[in-house]
Amino acid sequence: MKTKAAVLHGVNEEWKVEEVELGDPVAGEVQVRLASSGLCHSDHHLRTGQSPVPMPVVGGHEGAGTVIKVGPGVTRFAEGDHVVTAFIPACGVCGPCSRGAQNICDEGAGLLTGLSISDKTHRITQGDVGVTPMCLLGTFSPYITVNQASLVKIEDDIPLQNAALLGCGIATGWGSMTEIGGAKVGDTVVVVGIGGVGINAVQGAKAAGARNIVAVDPVKFKRDMAEKLGATHTFESMEAAIGPVGEMSWGTMADVVVLTIGEIKGEHIAPAMALTGKGGTAVVVGMGDYAAMDVKLNLFEMTLLQKRLQGAIFGGAGPRTQIPKLLNEYRSGALNLADLVTQTYRLEDINKAYDDMLEGNNIRGMIVFDEADW
């Protein structure tokens, strides 16, 4: 089928909404009509070249919609099912999946190749040119054809538009605080960067029972939103937070620090570790330039205070376990979905949407599809 998509043809170019050809599902694949797609900072890394990917590329990896076709051998889904995309596929049979670590499934090795899991060919084309879908999804388009390993079925009562955020921002933020960071009742925690991921680290900390939830962001609007969704204290920078965190924790500093800055740099690690207390964990969630190697880190302090610097992807939990769990949090009232999307956009406004993100105007922007797109 022919459909439209936001396509990037080169580094530092703008997104262009163009016609693409989307292939039908082959064995193990499903075609989905999307209701919405979140606008994550990770897709901006394609534009800057910090995440290398074969061009052209259709962006987007955070979507929700309805199954409209299933390929041969598909047993997990049927037409009419409501689904959320998972930017990390979970095959269920590789080594990590067998150990319960679906968030680092071996199929993730092909995320930025553009080649489908099922047959290693392109499912999106423009003429004779294969097009790469971001994370093998490409949700900056009203239709996607993806492997069933990249989808999670959800109940029909969940609002599809907001459900898209479960596929990246919510699961990543919440899990980085609770699964990877291990936040618990009475803890002091710090979240650095209050965007679509960081705001959910705040929500996860509140649900875990943390006593002091410190949100750090230079944008007042984002600090105010963090307070609305659970932060007890807010600061403009990590440097400004160090003294007060020491005071509120009686000198022990934070049990968990989650770094969700849009572009992580080596210089961010030292102040994050300074905020981290003895035996505590600093969790690096935001993405940096793939070629960056320099990090400032006090190894003397790291050793003697037994601190841990930990990476995290998809919040440290598999999509098929984490997304249903988060939906239960939503039903209980612990997870606020409604306030996470601060602006919605048409696909044709995608460059404006990313300008708004870079200017700090959104917690999470979202592309909304409707009958005009389908």
PyMOL commands that set and color helices and strands:
alter all, ss='L'
color gray80, all
select helices_A, chain A and resi 41-48+95-98+102-104+106-110+134-136+148-150+160-167+169-180+198-208+220-228+238-248+266-275+299-304+314-316+319-332+347-358
alter helices_A, ss='H'
color red, helices_A
select strands_A, chain A and resi 2-8+16-22+29-39+57-58+63-70+82-85+124-126+129-133+143-147+151-154+188-192+212-216+233-235+254-259+276-284+308-311+341-345+364-368
alter strands_A, ss='S'
color yellow, strands_A
deselect
rebuild
show_as cartoon
